[in-house]
Amino acid sequence: MAKKCDLCKRSATKGASRSHSKIKTLKRQGINLQTKVIDGDKFKICTTCLRTMDKPVRVKAKKRKPAAVKKAEKKVATKK
């Protein structure tokens, strides 16, 4: 199984770590792959693609007023 993003086809890159004496040692820098199930199919998706995917629309909850504000509004309403 390839370590490649199924959406953007991005794969690992080469990097070099350098010692104090400047000796270059090549290393492989893998990408951050996450396995996600989308519409019943499993995909390996990199985190950059995950961030840019369309997110489901969330319904915002109504903000509740603190109890102190509710009591103050009741007092004002009863005085009138």
C-alpha positions, 0 to 999 in steps of 0.5 A: 500500500502506497503512502500517498494521498488519495485526493492530491496524490502527494507523497513523501519527500526527501530531506537531509539531517546534518551533523555538527561536522556537516555530514549529510544523511538523507532521510524520508519525510512522510506526509501526515496521512489519516484514514477516513470513511467518506460515503462508505469508502475508505480513503487515505487523506493528508491533513492539508486536504482534510482541512480544505474539504467541505465541512458539514453545515452546523446549526448554531445553538441559541445563546442562553442568558445568565440567571442574573440577567433573567431575574433583572428582566423579571424585576423590570417587567413587574415594576411596570 
